[in-house]
Amino acid sequence: KTDFISVGLFIASTAYMLLGGAMKKYQGRKLMKSVLRPALLTGVLWSVASMAQLYSLAVMPYAVAYCLVCGGEVGVSLLWGIFVFKEATTFHNLTCTMLAFLGVLIGVGLVAASK
């Protein structure tokens, strides 16, 4: 039953967006497409990630799947922070962040090897 939570959230948020768009059209205002497209893409990516997380929890033992999912999220977040948002600009901050990523990568690898 919990496999369809992310599908339900995706359908509900899409219905909310369509209802909001219909209300704006009824009021004579335009729906800004430059704001709409990234939000839709983010929703699709989030829904796919949630489905993958639920699938991994169903296939693998809970302790292993949870560590892999959380470690993967932290690793992706660290990489986005470094390469996309340029959060670590000095050499010291970049070194600390990359060491943290390496620690997460080693931890995820050890947990995956324990299966």
C-alpha positions in Angstrom: 0.0 0.0 0.0 2.9 2.4 0.7 4.3 1.8 -2.8 1.8 4.3 -4.3 2.4 7.2 -1.9 4.6 9.1 -4.2 2.3 8.4 -7.2 -0.6 9.9 -5.1 1.5 12.9 -4.1 2.4 13.5 -7.8 -1.2 13.2 -8.9 -2.4 15.5 -6.1 0.2 18.1 -6.8 -0.5 18.0 -10.5 -4.3 18.4 -9.9 -3.5 21.3 -7.5 -1.4 22.9 -10.3 -4.1 22.4 -12.9 -6.7 23.9 -10.6 -4.5 26.9 -9.8 -3.9 27.4 -13.6 -7.6 27.2 -14.3 -8.3 29.7 -11.6 -5.7 32.1 -13.0 -7.1 31.7 -16.5 -10.6 32.4 -15.1 -9.3 35.5 -13.4 -7.6 36.7 -16.6 -4.1 36.4 -15.3 -1.3 34.3 -17.0 0.5 31.4 -15.5 4.2 32.0 -15.7 5.7 29.2 -17.7 9.3 30.1 -16.6 8.3 29.1 -13.1 6.1 26.2 -14.1 8.7 24.1 -16.0 11.3 23.7 -13.3 8.6 22.9 -10.7 7.2 20.2 -12.9 10.6 18.7 -13.6 11.5 18.8 -9.9 8.2 17.0 -9.1 8.9 14.3 -11.6 12.4 13.8 -10.3 11.2 13.7 -6.7 8.5 11.2 -7.6 11.0 8.9 -9.4 13.4 9.1 -6.5 10.7 8.3 -4.0 9.6 5.2 -6.0 13.2 4.1 -6.2 13.6 4.5 -2.5 10.4 2.5 -1.8 11.6 -0.2 -4.2 15.0 -0.5 -2.5 13.3 -0.8 0.9 11.2 -3.6 -0.5 14.1 -5.5 -2.1 16.9 -5.0 0.4 17.1 -5.3 4.2 15.9 -2.1 5.8 19.2 -1.2 7.5 21.1 -1.5 4.2 18.6 0.2 2.0 18.1 3.2 4.4 21.8 3.8 4.7 22.3 3.6 0.9 19.4 6.0 0.3 20.5 8.5 2.9 24.2 8.3 2.0 23.3 8.7 -1.7 21.3 11.8 -0.9 24.1 13.4 1.1 26.6 12.5 -1.6 24.5 14.1 -4.4 23.8 17.1 -2.2 27.6 17.6 -1.6 28.4 17.4 -5.3 25.6 19.8 -6.2 26.8 22.2 -3.5 30.4 22.1 -4.9 29.8 22.1 -8.7 26.5 23.8 -9.3 26.0 26.3 -6.4 29.8 26.9 -5.8 29.3 26.8 -2.0 32.9 25.8 -1.2 35.1 28.4 -2.8 38.3 28.4 -0.7 40.8 25.5 -0.8 40.2 24.6 2.8 36.4 24.4 2.4 36.7 22.5 -0.8 39.1 20.0 0.8 36.8 19.5 3.8 33.8 19.0 1.6 35.5 16.5 -0.6 36.8 14.6 2.4 33.2 14.5 3.7 32.1 13.2 0.3 34.8 10.6 0.4 33.7 9.5 3.9 30.1 9.2 2.6 31.2 7.2 -0.4 33.3 4.9 1.7 30.4 4.4 4.1 28.0 3.7 1.4 30.4 1.3 -0.3 31.0 -0.6 3.0 27.2 -0.9 3.7 26.6 -2.1 0.1 29.4 -4.7 0.4 27.9 -6.0 3.7 24.8 -7.2 1.8 
